[in-house]
Amino acid sequence: MPLAENKVFTINYTVKDKEGNVLDTTNKDKPYSFLSGQNQILPELENKIGEMIIGSKKKIVLPPEQGYGEYDEKAVREVKRSDFPEDVELKEGMRFVADTGDGRQLPFIITNIEESEIKIDFNHPYAGKTLEFNVELMNVRDASDEELIHGHAHGPDGHHHHN
């Protein structure tokens, strides 16, 4: 049965890499809610969650092509230190967003710092990884008119944005 659009799914989850390292998890007191059909989570993950029954738990394993794609060496660049604001102390692991000039924004991470050259990586941090999601479906409900207008789920106390 296809996943119904415009439903608010509320889940608790833990995502791990192939080695069992926890990459991300919800706090059991603050589950994650998403509006179905809005590309707010990985499409295959959304499909698998859509097959679940409220209160059930499921392990969902996604290879890179169903997750964040294969790691692309061409997405790694070297740029000049002068391309960054002078007043920012740069560190490996820092995340930034590049403005493409056409309204799109591309997130990247600093992976290496030399004296005048900075290596940056535009790959998603989970690119190239097989991901294991342990998901518990807490609730499914119809989206409110306000949620449909805003294009995302709101928290139980009204308006709520996920970062």
Residue pairs with C-beta under 8 A, 6 or more apart in sequence:
1 50
1 51
2 50
3 36
3 37
3 46
3 47
3 49
3 50
4 36
4 37
4 50
5 36
5 37
6 35
6 36
6 37
6 142
6 143
6 148
7 35
7 36
7 140
7 141
7 142
7 143
8 33
8 34
8 35
8 36
8 139
8 140
8 141
8 142
8 143
8 147
8 153
9 33
9 34
9 36
9 49
9 50
9 137
9 139
9 140
10 31
10 32
10 33
10 137
10 138
10 139
10 140
10 153
11 26
11 31
11 32
11 33
11 34
11 49
11 135
11 136
11 137
11 138
12 26
12 28
12 31
12 32
12 135
12 136
12 138
13 24
13 25
13 26
13 32
13 133
13 134
13 135
13 136
14 22
14 24
14 25
14 26
14 133
14 134
15 22
15 23
15 24
15 25
15 131
15 132
15 133
15 134
16 22
16 23
16 131
16 132
16 134
17 23
17 126
17 129
17 130
17 131
17 132
18 129
18 130
18 132
23 126
23 129
23 131
26 32
31 138
32 162
33 153
33 154
33 155
33 162
34 40
34 41
34 46
34 152
34 153
35 143
35 147
35 148
35 151
35 152
35 153
36 46
36 50
38 151
38 152
40 46
40 152
41 49
42 62
42 66
42 67
42 68
43 66
44 60
44 62
44 66
44 67
45 60
45 62
45 133
45 135
48 58
48 60
48 135
49 58
49 60
49 135
49 137
52 58
52 135
52 137
53 137
54 137
54 138
54 139
54 140
55 136
55 137
55 138
56 136
56 137
57 134
57 135
57 136
57 137
58 134
58 135
58 137
59 132
59 133
59 134
59 135
60 132
60 133
60 134
60 135
61 130
61 131
61 132
61 133
62 130
62 131
62 133
63 130
64 70
64 71
64 127
64 128
64 129
64 130
67 126
67 129
67 130
67 131
68 123
68 124
68 125
68 126
68 127
68 128
68 129
68 131
69 123
69 124
69 127
69 128
70 127
70 128
71 123
71 127
71 128
72 123
72 127
75 121
75 122
75 123
76 111
76 119
76 120
76 121
76 122
76 123
77 119
77 120
77 122
78 117
78 118
78 119
78 120
79 117
79 118
79 120
80 116
80 117
80 118
81 90
81 115
81 116
81 117
81 118
82 116
83 118
84 90
84 96
84 118
90 110
90 113
90 118
91 110
91 113
92 110
92 111
92 112
92 113
93 109
93 110
94 109
94 110
95 107
95 108
95 109
95 110
96 107
96 108
96 109
96 110
96 120
97 105
97 106
97 107
97 108
98 105
98 106
98 107
98 108
98 122
99 105
100 106
106 122
107 122
108 120
108 121
108 122
109 120
109 121
109 125
110 118
110 119
110 120
111 119
111 120
111 121
112 118
112 119
113 119
143 153
144 154
146 154
146 159
147 153
147 154
150 159
152 161
152 162
153 160
153 162
154 160
